[in-house]
Amino acid sequence: MAKRIAVLGAGSWGTALAQIQAQTGHTVTLWDRKRDFVQEVTRTRENRKYHPGIQLSPNIRPETEIRTAVQNADFVILAIPSHAVRETLLKAYPSFSKNCVAINAAKGLDLETQETMLTVVTKAMGEAFARDRYAVLSGPSFAYEVVRGLPTAVTVAACNPKTAEQIQNACHTEPFHIYTTDDVIGVEIAGALKNVIAIVTGVVDGFKLGNNARAGLITRGLVEISRIGKALGAHPLTFSGLAGLGDLILTCTGDLSRNRRVGIKMAEGKSLRTIMKEVGQVAEGIRTTKSAYLLAKKLKVDVPILTEAYLAMYEGKSPETAIRDLLARDPQWERD
Amino acid sequence: MAKRIAVLGAGSWGTALAQIQAQTGHTVTLWDRKRDFVQEVTRTRENRKYHPGIQLSPNIRPETEIRTAVQNADFVILAIPSHAVRETLLKAYPSFSKNCVAINAAKGLDLETQETMLTVVTKAMGEAFARDRYAVLSGPSFAYEVVRGLPTAVTVAACNPKTAEQIQNACHTEPFHIYTTDDVIGVEIAGALKNVIAIVTGVVDGFKLGNNARAGLITRGLVEISRIGKALGAHPLTFSGLAGLGDLILTCTGDLSRNRRVGIKMAEGKSLRTIMKEVGQVAEGIRTTKSAYLLAKKLKVDVPILTEAYLAMYEGKSPETAIRDLLARDPQWERD
């Protein structure tokens, strides 16, 4: 049955999600805080900034008023940077219908508290909402491919498994496969922290250390992400799933990843300030590196790769020395 | 302290392992069943077939007699195709010194019984040998990079953790990191079966289904490998380790992988016979696809990707239909 979906944020990812759901037959409103941009999308039926050449489905209605956008929606998809999740949700909430479910598609941690979005949402909206009406969507999904209908598999996690299934029933389509889980924390930690490993992968690529080093780094990076997740109560196998390993592989080996480009530029000796200018779009991994480091410290979890990434980005350590120190570590038992 | 190491098999991987260990200061004999080839390597101090341009370390002594090669060796590395492990070990064993440890670097299952090399070795050499004097070396390691001293991390698994540690203590070097585990079955299953997923990845790449599809396939492929492993008693987290996920990433995304090339050619509509001629070197994944399918059937484990790979390779199903059937599967709960 056709649903009403509101997508908040008409960036690359929000637009792709709006398009794939509109093509499934759902009615989609697409809101963005940039009013001029929404008007341009309305006029041209195209998101020229992020998906030039892609004709938007007639089922998509661009919208400048956030409360109008979410009115009567069954699902509200949050496709905005993670630091804007709290504020946007609070602004839209008064117009939510009674059973409307919020689906978070943003990947990041709260900058001040290092909490995942589940905690941010719990604090803002209350426990009952977070348990029954909040889900997170994550997994290996370049927007460029989703908007073109190429096959993609993602995970939807909700504390209440019925909420996840409800989304799966409505939104799973032939090119857009939805797997479900109840491990929200695991999916959120995996989604946020993979961006840091992607940056380090970029550094390894920049120094031309080879495919072996890259695969080793991704694997050991996932071990560190998994350690942090487990300390927060996540299920260890979530990290071998689509939101963990799947997304990590994509971000670390796909040519389209912004975060990896950040690392390549670090290996060229460029400063963070210069890199942020050159990469243009937000690379969430830069902020997340700091949050991840602080979080691991708080949890007393051993994370050598995340630590070297933090030192290289925020404490002036040269990326070359950081990589050398990583490689000089003592031999380990693997499952520790 | 310098050890004596015999490497059996002077192919791409055996030669790379010989070189990296010889450069660490160990004394290495390098045996191969092709006598002419060994004589050429002796004369040229180069393995022109697999590593042209790489000058072999003076610590490597090529050897035509297998028993001479293994005499007094502390470690015997088996760098031969998996179907030759049993015979080679039985041939060399009479000259093994008392505490000599066999390190298997071959990835594959016994064709007739679908057993891993641990069982093959247990049957041939007895339980005591398999427990204390057998180890398997696996992980993301293109020989091309190892022979050039690029950083690489691998896993060494032995039923007796002390055996694995003994190898780690002797063979771990700055560019060649060795992690240890006691999950031999897990490491062997992961190493063998990843070749099948690599072939399917090649098919997905050949049909230009995109990075999302590839990352999703790798992730779900690892779930299937892990299901088979668990049914055989392996530790689930082994599959997130270097021999599992690490090697899978490398084989599925690295441009150098033979098995992936097989899949790309399948997508072009070529027959297995033609492909085997074109790819030249042995692609273990072709044989392993059949073994993996039979093994999963025997264990009653659900493996949709491995099954479609088998049908496309051995039962005349078109790769296009196989991929379409995979994509049309019903939605799932992720951790099942």
Interface residues (C-beta under 8 A of the other chain):
Chain A: G139 P140 S141 F142 E145 V146 R148 L150 P151 T152 A153 T155 P161 Q168 N169 H172 E174 P175 H177 I178 Y179 T180 T181 D183 L209 G210 N211 N212 A213 R214 A215 G216 I218 T219 R220 L222 V223 S226 H235 P236 L237 T238 F239 S240 G241 L242 L245 G246 D247 I249 L250 T253 G254 D255 L256 L327 A328 R329 P331 Q332 W333 E334 R335
Chain B: G139 P140 S141 F142 E145 V146 R148 L150 P151 T152 A153 T155 P161 Q168 N169 H172 E174 P175 H177 I178 Y179 T180 T181 D183 L209 G210 N211 N212 A213 R214 A215 G216 I218 T219 R220 L222 V223 S226 H235 P236 L237 T238 F239 S240 G241 L242 L245 G246 D247 I249 L250 T253 G254 D255 L256 L327 A328 R329 P331 Q332 W333 E334 R335
